[in-house]
Amino acid sequence: MNKDNSNFVELEWSELSSRISTLVTDSGEVKIWAKGDSPDLCKVINSHGDDAEGERTQQLRLRNGNISDDWKPKDLLVQFNIRGIDYYTKGKVVEVLGNEDFWLELSPHVFKIEKRGNERLLTYPHFHVYTYFKLSVDSNESNLIFINKQIESNHQVFQKFKKLTDDEILKLQDSVDSEIKEELIGFRVLDVSYKGIAFISSESEKLYFKDSDKTFEMTLLFEGEVFNLRKAKIIYNVDYVNPRSGLVPMSKIGFEFDHNHDLRRKIKDKIDENGSTEKDQKDFEDFIK
């Protein structure tokens, strides 16, 4: 059912069951709409599948406050995202349960678009996104908190964490008193994806990241929301010259980390604000007709 030059790639039926299981585990969301209408966003509650040869069906139990029996005759289009990949198909409402829940049966033809799977959200200068690391330092070594001062000289974000646990930021302070010893270093993030970030460091700061085999725990502060990222690993550490820093030699450092569901949703929301999802939905309408 694939068409030449299409971005939509059809899944094998054997793939669908595992994808739907992940969607339920992640407490995902599904958009459904009739062609030409605006989508309704539905929460995924559960799923049910039948893999009997010749009788294969896959249903989703969804929740939406607008559901009614009027939805049952409609030919619906369906979109959901699982860990950075968008999936599209058709569906039918087969049962309305009366408590905002309903069962939607999916077409056996489910398509994916992988083009946004590794898309990076450019965060600088439009979004305030910072990453912080806890570092092991000698007790007699002064460890300052650097937040790219050359780049950020006119921005009132030179805040210091008095204490950072592995699971949460307990307190923020406005002080940047350099005489207090800390085990924390922070950077403004240039871009972020579902599994990685990049930021700029000074020549002295990059020494903290010279060991490419080391793993880090990092905390990401994304417009006031905190994300704890595990098993972060350096994937590159290269020279970088930025005119904003007066041509001072710097380094661009890239990290990969374990997938974080909440961060994925945050990034996808920001990407969707640019209208890319609406374009994909229209493309699918044209593709499936």
N, C-alpha and C positions, 0 to 999 in steps of 0.2 A: 504493500500500500504506500510505500515511500515514493515520492515524486522527485524527478530530477531537480537539482539545485535547491532542494529544500533543506531547512535547518532541522526539520522534525525527523527523528529516527525512531522506528517502531521497536518496542520492547518485545522480547520473547516472553511467552506466557510464564515460563519458569522463573523469569526475573521479577515478574509483577508481584508475586506473593511476598517475597522478601522486602521489596520496596514499600508495600502497604504496611507490613509489620513495623518497619522503621518509622513510617508516618504516624502510626498509632503510638509507638513508644515515645516519640518526640512530642506528643500532644500537639500535632500539627494543625494546620488550617487548610481549608479547601475553598476555592472560589468557584461558584457555579453561576451560569447565566444563560439566558436564551439569546440567540444570535441578534446582535444589534442593541441589546440591553446592557445596563451596567451590572457588574457582578455582585452577588451576595456572598459575604464572607461567613463561612460555617466552621465551627470547631469540630475536630475529629474526636469522636467518643470511643468507637470500637470498629471492628471490621469482621467480615465473615466471608470465607471463600470455599468453593467446591471445585476440586481438581479432577473430578471424575471425567474420563475421556468422553468427549461429546457433550458434556453437561457443565463445562467450566463456567463458573460465575464468580464475580468478586464484588462484594457490597461494602459500603462504608456507612456506619451509623454516624450521622452528623447532627449538629445542633444549630438552629437559627430561629430567632424570635418571629420571623415573618413567615415561617412555613405554614402552608395550608394545603387542603386537597386540590386547590387550583393549580398547584405545581405538578401534579401527577401526569396530566396529559402532555406536558411540555417536553420537547427535545432540548436537552440541556448540554451546554459545553462545560468542561470541568478542567480546572488547573490547580496544581499543588506543587509545593517545592519541598524537596527532601535533600537536606545538606548541600545546598548550593546548586542543585539541578532542578530545572522546571520540567514538570510532566503535564501533558495535555491529553484529554480524551473526551468522549461523549458519555452521557449518562441519563438515567431515568429514575424519578422518584417512584419507588415501588410500595412504600408503606409510610404513612404519617402516624406517629405514635401518640400525638396529642399533648406532649409535654415539651414542645419545642424541638424534639428529636424526630428524626426520620431516617429511613434507609434509602440510600442511593445506590443503584446498580450500575457499575461501570461497563462501558463497551469493552470487548476483548482487545480492541486495538488502542493501545496506549503508547504515546510518543513522548520522547524526551528531547530537550534542547540543552546541550552541554556548553553552549557558547558563553554562559555566564558563570560556569562552575568555578573558574579561577579568577573571575573579574575582581579587580582591585578598586576600592573606593578611595579616590584622592581626597585626603582629609585636610591637607594644608593648602591654603589658609582658611578654607571655608568652615571647617569644623575644629572644635577644640578637643583634641585627642592627645593624651599623654600616656607614656608607658613608664613604669617604675620597677626597678629591680632591687632586691635585697642582696647585698654583697657581704662577703666575709673579709674583714679587714683586721690587721693587727691592732691590739688595744692602744698602742702608742701612735697610731697613724691617723692623721686628720683626714676625714673623708667628707668632702663637700657635696652638696646637692646641686648638680648642674642641670639646667633646663635650657640648653642651647642659648646661652646669654647673647651671643653675637646676633642670632636670628631674632630673638625674642626681646631685644632691649627696650622696646616701646610697649610691651604687653604686660599687663598687671597680673601675671600668673606665676610669679616666682614664689610659690608656696612650698612649704616644707611639711612632710609628714613627721609628726612627733613620734608616732609608733605605727608600724605596719605589720600585721600578722599575715600568715599565709592565706587566710580566708577573707579578710576584710580590712578596709581602711578605717581605723577607729577615730582618728581625729586629724583635721587639717588646721594648719596655722598659717598666718600671713608672713611670719618672720622668715628671713633667709640668713640668720646669724651663722656665719661660717665657723665660729669657734666651738660649736657644739658638735661632738663626734656623732656620726650617723652611719648606718649601714644601708644607705639608700641612694640610688642615683636615678634621675628621671630625664626623659627626652620627649620633645614634641614629635608626634608621629606624622610622617609624610603621607603614607597610604596604608590601607589595611584590607586584608581579604579574609575569607573564612578560616584560613589556616596560617596566616602570616602577616607581618608588619615590616615596615622599613622606617628608619629614622636617621637623622644626621648627628654625628658626634664630633667633638674636637679631637685633635691628635692625641691629647693626653687621655681623654675619656675612652678612646677606642682600645686602649691597653687592657681595659677590663674585659674585653671581648676577644682577646687574641687566641684563646683556647677553643678551637672549633669543635672539639669533642665533648665539651662541657654542656650540660643541660641546665636551664635556668627556670625559676618560677618568676613570673612577671604579673604585675597588676596593670590593667588598662583602664584609664579614666576617659570615658567617651561622653562628652557633654553632660557630665554629672553622674553618669551611670558607671558602676564599677564591674569589671570582668576579671576574674582570676584565671590566668592562662597557665597550663601545665606543660612540662617537658618541652620548654622552648629551646630551640637549637639554632645556632648560627648557620646560615646558608651562604652568606657572603659578607665581606668587610672590605670595601674598596675605597680608593681615593675619590674625593668629591670637592668641587669648587663651586661655591654659591655666591653670586654677585651681592646678595643681601648681607652677607657677612664680610663684605669688604675684601673679597678674594682671599680670605684666610683659608689655608689648607684645612680640610675637614675630611671626614669619612662617612660613607653611607653604609649602614649596617642593616642586613635583612635577617629576619628570624622566621622560622616555622614553629608551630606549636600544635598540641592536641586540639582536635575539633571542639568548639564550644557552641552549644546550641543557642544560647541567649545572644551571643555576639553575632552568630549567623543571622538571626532574626533582625538585629539592630542594623546590620549592614544592608540586608535585603530591603528593609524599610526605606533606608536612605537612597538606595539605587532605584527603588520603585517610585520614589518621589520625582525622579527625573522622567518618568513616563515610559520607561523601557518595557514594563510589564504590559501596559495598555497596547503598545505596538505589537508585542508577541501575541496577545489575545486576538487582535485584528488579523494578524498573519495566519493564526490557526483557523479562524473563521473562513478565511479565503482558501486555506489548504484543504480543509475537511469537506468542503461543499461538493 
